[in-house]
Amino acid sequence: ETRFERLGRRIDHDCEIRVQLALEKPNHKAVATVNLSGRTLHSDATGQDMYAAIDLLVDKLDRQLVKHKEKLTGGRRGDGLAKSGALE
């Protein structure tokens, strides 16, 4: 739970996170589904031990949430070629 707390700074409202932990010898696997309003994010990670798998999973979810938030706020848009008129 403490490793998933850092995802809270990326989310402005309530969400649901479901995590499944499994042992697929010799690796450990962590799978998570995040239900946001109007969007579902899914990620999985495999590691040598469960702590490594959970850390990788949280990192992947963090990147997905950043990308999702940028899409919502339009943060990825800039002065591209089409906007500057270079393609005319």
Protein Blocks (a to p, Z undefined) as FASTA:
>chain_A
ZZmmmmmmmpmbdcddddddddddfbdcdddddddehiacddddddfblklmmmmmmmmm
mmmmmmmmmmmnopmgccdfklnopmZZ
